[in-house]
Amino acid sequence: MDAGLRNSASSNKTQSRLPLHEQYLQRKSSRENLDRFIPNRSAMDFDFAHYMVTGGMKGKENPATSSPSREAYRKQLAEVLNMNRTRILAFKNKPPTPVEGIPSEFTSAACQAKPAKPRRHIPQTSERTLDAPDILDDYYLNLLDWGSSNVLSIALGSAVYLWDASDGSTSELVTIDDENGPVTSVKWAPDGRHIAIGLNNSDVQLWDTTANRLLRTLRGGHQSRVGALDWNNHVLTTGGMDGLINNNDVRIRAPIVETYRGHHQEVCGLKWSASGQQLASGGNDNLLHIWDRSTASSNSSTQWLHRLEDHTAAVKALAWCPFQGNLLASGGGGGDRCIKFWNTHTGACVNSVDTGSQVCALLWNKNERELLSSHGFTQNQLTLWKYPSMVKMAELTGHTSRVLFMAQSPDGCTVASAAGDETLRFWNAFGTPEVAKQAPKSNPEPFAHVNRIR
């Protein structure tokens, strides 16, 4: 089991805060930011300066005390010591000419090293911070998602807000009454227009965000709150505190087409693979299940494909690898702290890494072999890992409470994170993808212009 709901320290201070209102850092006064000139002392000749100030100018100041022979001696000494200069303090800004170690004519094309790929700059601070008052500090819920239409949804207490990333506009979709709320999960449909909202009373609502209209409410599938949701085309999968997992075909009147029974505590993680054939589910019972859609049956509870018991705490963080279809990453709670990698065809654990803190969410980089994890207890950081070496590339800090939720922009570059500190932060964690090279044109078929004989 893992720590679930925690009271936010700032819950009493959120009355005046606006949802998704951008926070601005206080700038220092202009008097504190004045630039100051710092000379390059290595380029100064202090000996010559001291000579000119103390003794070199005496002859000119007292012409009566200088004789012709002394003046001739001074000029000759100045020429020898290169002191015929008018400036006392001087800078030498021009760098020395570089010396080529090996002439280019002796280097062959075969010996030339391949230019190294420039290292990507990973900003250590968030690009933008928005207020998220009343967000539930509950490990088992899923309150943040970023749709394919570039609109981010977040549940704050009993309300669902939409933030349009293209223009920064905010709108309130719905506020649930106290009898049915609060909102316990949100998930965009693949079309980026429809959204599913799980509630504390076990209902699931389907909304059309373009028309701002409630389409239908799914009832009777669960006995308690629905904290996990995921879509597989037109099938909405729901996971509840009752341990049940339901596949709902939202096109038909009786939506439940399959029920998966394997968890005996709350289901807090659900993720379909990219192929739509395998479903990963994690629960507060420390179990990870892999379900195969091809073996699903509506007549009886479907048997899991793999039952994985290696985690020693709740399994919420789940992420399917975008470049290897049968690779799944899972993260354990505070009593486990591990990220594990699974071959879902065989059920084998191919690697396990102890992160040292509670794993709350996982996201793969769509453009590079990298994995981003969010944590709590005690640094509340986001960690970027290089896969498969699992070397830390960066640690992103700024949240002051555990980073419970993460979502990825449609282009795969920006990551949004929400935490119990009631802030929503945006990170340029995955960088800008390189422009894909244009595929070479295929060779035309010989004699394509000649009519074939049939």
N, C-alpha and C positions, 0 to 999 in steps of 0.2 A: 504494500500500500504506500501511497505517497500523500504528502501534504496537499490538501485541496483548497478550500476557501479560507482566505485570510482577510482580515479587515485592513483596508487601506489607511495609512497614517494621515493622508490628506483628505479623507472623506468629508470632514467637517469644513473644509475650506473650498469646496467646489461649487458653492451656491452661485457665485458670481462668475464662474468660468463658462465660456461658451464652447459647445462641442465643436471639435475640429477647427478651433481658432488658432492661428499660427502664433507661436511664441517668438519674440524677438529678444536677442541678447542686448543688454544695456551697453551702449558704447561709452568709452571713456571720454572725458572732456578733451577739447583740442589742446589744452595746455599740457596734458599728460602725454600727448602723442607727437610732440615736436621732435623732428629729426635733429641729430647733432653730428657735427663733422668730426670724424675720427681719423687723424692723419696716419699715413703709413711711415712709421718711424724707421723702418729698415731702409727706406730710400733717402734718408736724410744724412748729410755729412755734418755731424755735430762738432767734430774737431775743427773743420774749416770755419764753421759758424762761430765757434768760440774765439778762434784766432782773429776773425774779422771784427768781431764785436769788441774784444778786449785790446788787441795789439795791432791788428792789421790796419786799422784806420787812424792810428796815432800820428803816423807820418803826414797824413793829409790834414789832420786837425792842427798840428804844430809844425808848419813848414820851416820854422827857424831852427828846430832841433835836428832836421834831416840834412845830411850832406850829400853831394853828388855821388860819392862812392857808395854810401849806404843805400841811396835810392837805386843805383845800378845793381847792387847786390840783392835788393828786395825783388826787383823785376826778374832777375835771373832765377832766383829761388821760386818765384811764383810760376815761371814757365816750367821748371823741372817738376814741381809738385802739382801742376795742373790747377793752379789757384787763380787763373785769370778769368774769374767768373763774376758776374754782377749780382746773381741771386744767391742769397745765403741759404735758404731752404728750398730744395728742389725735389720733385717727384720723378721717378723713373717708371713710367707706365708701360713702355713698349716691351713686350716679352722677348726673350732671346729667340733667335731663329732655331726651330727644331732641326735636329740632326737625324737624317735618315739612317737607321741602323743597317739595313740590307738594301742595296740598290734594287729598284723595281725590275731591272732587266734580268736579275738573277732569280726572280721568283717565277715559278711556273703556275699555270692555271690549276694544275692538279694539287699543288701544295697550298693554295689559298684556302684559308679557313672559312667555313660557312658563317655568314654574319649572325651573331647571336640575337635572339629575339629579345627586344627591350622588355625590361621588367615592368609590369603594370603597377601604376601607382594606386594604392588602396587608401582612400581617405579614412582617417581614424575617428572622425567625428561625423555626426549625422548632418545631412544637407538641409533638412527641414524638420521642425518639431511642431506638432499640433497637440492641442489639449484634448484629452479623452476622459472627461469627468464621469464618474460613476461606473467605469468599467469594472467588471467583476474580477477580483483577484482569485480566480478558481482554476487550478491546474487542469481539471478534467474537461473544461469547456473549450469550444472553438469559436471565437467571437470575431475573427478577422478573415477577410478574403478579398482577392483582387480579381475582377472579372476580365474577360477577353475584350470588352469594350472600353477598357482602361478606366473603369470606375471601381473604387475601393468601397467595400461595405464593412461597417463595424457596429457591433452591438454595445450600447452603453446603457446598462441597467435594463429597462423595459422598452427602450427605443432602438431603432435601427436607422443609422445615418449613412448617406451615400456621399462620397467625396470624389469629384471628377478630376482626375489627374491632369487632363488636358488643359483645363482652365482654372483649377483650384476652387471651383464652386462647391458648396455644401447644401444638401437638402435632407430633410427628414422623411423617411419612407413610411414608418408606422411606429406608433407607441402602443404597446400591449397593456391591457388593464392589469391591475394588481392580482386579480384572481387567476389569470393564466400565465403571467410573466414571473420572473424576468425572461429575457431571451437567452437561450443557452447555446445556440449554434447558428451560423449563417454559412451559406454556400451558393455561389453563382452556378447557374447552368452553363453548359458549353457555349450557348449562343450569346452570353453576356447581357442578356435582356431580362431573363427570368431568374428569380432567386428563391431559395428555400430557407425558411426560418424555423428552427427548432425551439420549442417552448418548454418552460418548466412544468407545465401541466400535461405533458406527453403529446401534445398536438404538434403538427408540422404544417406551416402555411406556405403556399406557393404564390408569389407575387409577380406581376408584370410591372417592371420598374419604369418602362416607357409610358405606359398608361396610368401608372400609379394606382393599380387596381389589384385587389385580392382575387385570385383565380379559384382557388379551392383550399380546403383544409383537410388534411389527412388525420383521421381519428381512429383509435382502437388498435393501433399497431403496437403501442407500448403502454406500460403501466406507470411509468414515471418519466422524468425529464429526458429529453433527447439532446445529448451533448455532442454528437458526432454525425456528420453528413458528408456524402460524396455522390457525384453524378457519374453515370456510365451511359452516355447518350441520353435517351429518354427515361432511363431507370434511375430513380433516386434511392440511394441506400441510406438507411437511418440506423443509428446505434443508440441504445438507451441505457439508463441506469439499471434497468431490469436484466441486462446482459443479453438482450435479443438484438439481432441484426435482421432488418427487413429490406428486401428489394421491392420497390414500389414503381410499377409502370404507371406513370402519371397520365397516360392517355386513356386509361380504361376506368370504368366505374369502381370496380373492386381492385384497388391498386396493388395489393400485396401478392407478388408472384413467387417469391421464395423467402424462406426464413432460415437463418443460420443460428444454430444453438451450439455454443461451445464455451462461452464465457459465463462465469457464475457471479461476476461483479460488473460494475459499470463499464461500458464500452466507451473509451475516450479517444480512440484513433481509428480512422477509416481512410483507406486509400486504394483506389483502383489502379491497376497497371495501365500503361499506355495502350496496350492491345485490347483492354477491356475483358480479358479472360481470367485474370486473377485478382482477388481482393485480399488486402492485408488488413487485419483488425487487431488492435491492441486494447488491453483492458486493465482495470485496477487490480485484477487478480494476477498480475505479473505475466500474463500469457500473451503470446503472439500467434495468431492463426493465419494460415494461407488457405483461401477458398478458391475453388476452380468453378467458373461459371458453367462449363460444359457438363459438370456432374450435378448441377443444381436440379432440384425437383420440388415442385409445389405440393406434392402429396405428403411429404414427410420432411423432418428436419434434415438438412443436408450435412453430410459428413465432411469435415475439413480435410484439406489435402495434406497440410502439415500443422502439427501442434508443437510450438517451440517454447520451451520452458527455461531458457538460459538466463533471462532477465530476472533480477531479484527485487524489482520495484515496478510500479505502474508503467505501462508502455503506451505513451501518447504520441511521441514523435515518430512519424513514418514518412519515407520518401523513396519512390521508385527511381532508379537510375535512368537518365534520359539516353545514355549511349550503350547500355547493356540491359536488355529487356527483362532478364531474370535476376537482376541484382536489386536487393531491397536493403535500405538502411533503416535501422530502428534505434530509438534512444530510450533509456530507462530513467526513472525518477530519482529522487534524492537518495534512496537506499541502494541504487545500482550505479548511476553516473556513467554508464558505458554506452558507446555507439557501437552497434554490431552490424555486420554485413552478412547477408544471407543469399545463398543460391536457392531460389524458390523452386527450381526444378527438382533438386535433390533434398532440399531442407537443411543443407549443411551450412554451418556458420563459418564463413571464410576469413573473418577477422573481427577482433574486438579491441576497442580502445577505451581506456579509462580516462574520461575528461576531467575528473576531479570535482564535478558539480552536477546538479540536477539538469538533465537534458529535457528541454521543453518543446523544441520544434527543430525540424531539419528541412533544408532546401538544397537541391542540387543546382549548380551552375549549368545553364543550358548550352553554354559556348565553350567552357573549359572543364577539365576534369577536377572539379573542386566541389566541396561540400561545406555549407554554412550551417552552424548549429547555434541555438540560443539557449541561455542557461540562467539558473538562479543559484542562490546559496553558494558562494557569497559575493562574487564579483558582478553578477547580473550582466554578463557580457555576451556579445556575439563572437563566435570564433570561426575563422575561415581556414579550412583544411585543404591540403593538396592530396588528391587521391591518385594512386592507392597508398602512397607512402605515409599518409596521415601526418604530415609535418605541418605545424601551425604556420600559416602565412600572415595572419593578422588577428588582432583582438580588438573589437570595436566596443568602446565603453561610452556610457552616457546615461543609461537607465540607472535608477536608484532602487529598483525592485526587480524581481525575477521577470525575465522576458518570456512571457507565456505564449505569445502568438507571433507568427511571421507569415507574410504573404509576398509573392513575387509579381512584379509588373509583367504585362504581356510580352514585352520585348526581352525579358529575362535579365535586365540590367539592374534595376532598382529593387531594393528589399524594404518592405515596411515592417516595423516591429512595434508591438504594443505590450505594455507591461503594467504591473500593479501600481506603478507610480503615476498612473493616469496620464501618460503621454504616449503619443504615436510618433515614431521617428522614422525617417527615410534615409537609407544608406545607399551609396554608390558602391556596393560590395563586389559586384561582378563585372564592373567596367563596361565599356562599349564594345560590342562584338565587331570583329574585323569584317570588312565588306567581302562577301563571298566572291570568289573568282568566277567569272563567267564561264560556263561549261563550254568546252570546244564543240564546234559544230560537227555533227557526225558526217562522215563521208557519204556523199550521195550514192545511191545504188547505180552501178554501171548500166548504161543504156536504159536509164529510167524513162527516157522520152520515147522509147520504142514500144509500140503496142505488143503485148504478149500474145502468143498463140495459145489458145485454150483447146 
